């Protein structure tokens, strides 16, 4: 259906879009007034800072903030070099290990697919084009060869017209041709290469994680264990219970514990006080600048009531709220019902914590559950005290929900896609048919629209899966995001990948798929339809993988919202930092998208290698863009030390196995492969006879069946070898660190260090939501790397007129 | 094919066989000379003992050892009462927890199937017989109803003649009959009942296990951890390495360790010395009795060479071997290559051991692997030091081997069974056809032979799967046996159960099954064939479950071998104990057989409830027989505290799910079930309309699909709730026991207690293979229970004339 021309149109649109976005980014990011949009991370890290005067409202003199030095525009591609220049170790320090591991997935994509592209384009395309099956077939009305096939496959093959790119694909090879041995061998090479790369990657990331955890800083989560499902007893408070239990069972290592309170009401007071503090700061600023007492109205958010002195009013409000919060705090501490059945238990040494986190405490395995405490920022406070039975029920319901979402989302997608197809639009809106008969519009609809619709539908799901994961009751945000990513991956594989393959052009396949076809039949159906959908996925990769990152780097929404906020609402420095909205890498959506590229690349690597260069470009653009973003923009909300990697690894392995199953289906259709020249030429010699015998005895399918088995074995080995590093902390490592600590600081008071580490964020007296810019140690190397940007900033700042 | 008459013949044969075996057992077991055959356990426990003179050869006056008191024969059924009388707690003390848990599986079978039998026979059989579909069908040549079915199923239904028992089964109900709602509801009741019973059982066994582990005895395995994969270093011995490692990583709890040596050569010496010691004892006995110096020849096992004084010769030989063994022992201790890369590490407290066994030690998860040490008797010494990579390879190969065994064993079974069918025999041996035309022989071949052939084939497999498990490298015998049982279960389910269903009468189904039928098609095929094979499985249950235990209790082989050995070879008391060969429950074969009864019972419970009474009787006979055997005969070689139960639970759950899948297939064939009377009568009212609507919207399949899902959820809950008790020891329990120990015996030296606990059995200086009869504490309660038997023994012994 889709021709090379359609792909060309789509490529043109996407390339234009990509270039437009990048040019836009380069132009906008050079303007100093956009620095807080395009380099918020540097502000948060304290590398960049405004001149003192710029904290005031300055929208009326924003023309001073345009870049006027045109030499800068000539150097506009320097951001690429800057993004790539920072070494990995510094990047870990600058942005955390999570971001680095995330970027390494792009690198892995390049490592896997660049050699594949070369082999695919050189070897496979040559072999495919040389076969010339489709040309012959088209002339002979495609009746002779398909008779030998399975009924379902042959009918499809003949019904659907082959497009230009199919001539470059495996479809161009006649059944049983000896050329297929080449594909078989290449599929082994590709699998082996992917596995080898995955192994190296897993090893590297494991080592990085170990090194990261083994670094010099003492962190509270190294000494602390989260205890859940403390059984409630009527006569004792949770406090005493926890204390007794751990004093008894870990007599020599137990240090202290912190209870978890239900502080929702307190949070309300604290947030309100925070808001008023902000207003107070604004009023004080106004006073200092305008030399006139600012006033406000006490009711309805400053709209009703008589005018009062703002500073005085806000101060009294803060006073009142502080008293209320203090009272609430006392109530919480007093009321045993507000104490949740969970606690953070800290130990005197890493060894003690490791032991407690990694063993079963109670003979009833549903109470006193221990696990490593997430780092304080990573805690999902709301989920800490869900009872065991409720947790189980929630998980069951979420699983059912995910199942329904994954398997019954097909229906609307298929509906909309069939509506948006050329024939669908023509039949729904007959008056449009004239427009549609123009080549360009037709190509637009065929090439661009299905991918775009898919993208739209896909955009709703992340919120849904995150919601599902939140309901599941994970105690850490990182775990929540990883499980949401896994759910989203299932969704993407079933709906985006298989859904597009089975519904887009051949909707009747769905019925065939669900209704009555056998296992083998399903594989065959896939094998027939997959080559035909290559052009669609090429379009998809261009929309999602080329234009997507380019649009991401442009940061349209933060740009607009920052300038809007800055013009009208920003009152204090804190507001300005809030208005920057640096954002984060949303792992729950980014990971499945990346994994989808792996899936497409692997499945099509042997079938239609033409897709590979598009994927390589997508990985390349993504790598550069996200490296830039990680350095300059994103602010990681927590650090899980690459804890999501095992999931990514598993999903890539799943992609490999889907590839193998597709190939099995393909070779099943193709029937036994002949040995070609060899067997017919040397039929009389002994070797020839043996080959003849082999030819009869062997089909290619058994060779293919071995591949998924090998892949599974490889996966299990990786799991055994590396996964423990993501789940447990070995005692040897704990002892080593304990001894080092002792030698370095023999008098360090751990109790003081841990005292408030796991306090509810709204529970401490002094709350400061603004990130502690001064306290963050800038590493000299980062400064070095960012020197160019900051130099430019300081020079432009110095040229500004102070208001 | 098989009629009720065939089953009758088979039942007759089996009942006769069973009765014959039981009568034989009762007659033989009353003879005092057979006491060592039928009550070896009591000898081993020291409850029974021979009079001193009987240790000599006494075959020439064996007539004195027959029971002559005919009142005893009248009481011959007392063994049943005696077997059932002993309370469970005493049985645990007498025979160990493993045996008790094993017996509880029979009890569970009774608990599950007795209510099912009642409901099945009362409700389902009535409903089935009342439908009368097959009668109608037979008269109308079975053409009308089958047209509506799937092609495959209808052709089978019509091809295969229905037998008498099918009228009692679900086959007798026409498609879509409202009577099927009854089966649907009953299947829910049965599943719920089975799950409830399983839950209670799992809870009970978990508690028993906890109590057993929590008892007063101090056991070496509570303090000891098995460390494997100690990385070899060139400059340090394993001894120093282990010591350093655990001193560093468990500084406060590490006590000592025992190395594992490669002592194969030493074992040879020790065994030889043992043999010669036996000869020496024999010679000394001869000397004391015949008052003449016994002689022997020094070469070729006492056949060549000149006559020498036997006692002198043997003594010198023993001396020599002792020296050799000692030298070898020194060599082993000296040569670092003979030390294996594993060790038993003991800790000062249960807490320390629990921590070490249940945590990861090294950051490389493939070295310094720790696990709870099995109890000393349970260790599989040979497998202690297999390198990690070799272990992995072994597992992969064994898995492939098991897969091949499980899935390709079908072929010979099918071949032999088709040969042994009536038509098969007639075509192979035409001269037999006259004999075969006689009703009795035909019934014999149809009813008895297939089951017997299956049994024969099944008998080879246990050795094979045990061999597979041994290769897998499990360090404990209990684990070896449990994994062998799991492998055997796979084998039994696929080959015995599905193999018989799909090949026995309809060999063509196999091709249909493997070749091209879909998932749904497979279910439908099963649903068609399963009801037809009910009679076959009834036969199988009778052969295997009725005659089997009766034959087991008869102990033909031990009886013959004991008397043969006793007549010709028994020289010393040690020999006599060896000749008793008490045997054990072979879990690797018994468990899968029991699980197969569960599978048959559950699958047929709704389809052909007639099978249930046969299974109940099998469980009853098995329970009585094995309880008797456990008390009087079997000697448990090790104690795993019911460690195999989770496997049994999982396999019964698997059986439940197979039941559900079969029922789904069945209801798929039957099509949507009508609501019968209700919908047609009340068609005009509102309720009637709603019902009408439901009737159209609903089919029975969704109801059935919920069942396996619920079962899986139930299984997961059981697993989470109870399985940890079989894998880990909670720290709370360890601390409690530690404190109790300390309070009781504050000065107990654990180091002395553990010193030789984990020495290689051939490594200690003084070897005594005879079980330590005196040392075993007889509990007064057991004695009480066994008083009857021992009284009788002592009375008969006292009446004997001393030789």
Interface residues (C-beta under 8 A of the other chain):
Chain A: X210 X245 X248 X249 X250 X251 X252 X354 X355 X356 X358 X359 X360 X361 X362 X363 X365 X366 X368 X392 X396 X516 X517 X518 X519 X520 X521 X713 X717 X720 X721 X722 X724 X725 X728 X729 X730 X731 X732 X733 X735
Chain B: X210 X245 X248 X249 X250 X251 X252 X354 X355 X356 X358 X359 X360 X361 X362 X363 X365 X366 X368 X392 X396 X516 X517 X518 X519 X520 X521 X713 X717 X720 X721 X722 X724 X725 X728 X729 X730 X731 X732 X733 X735
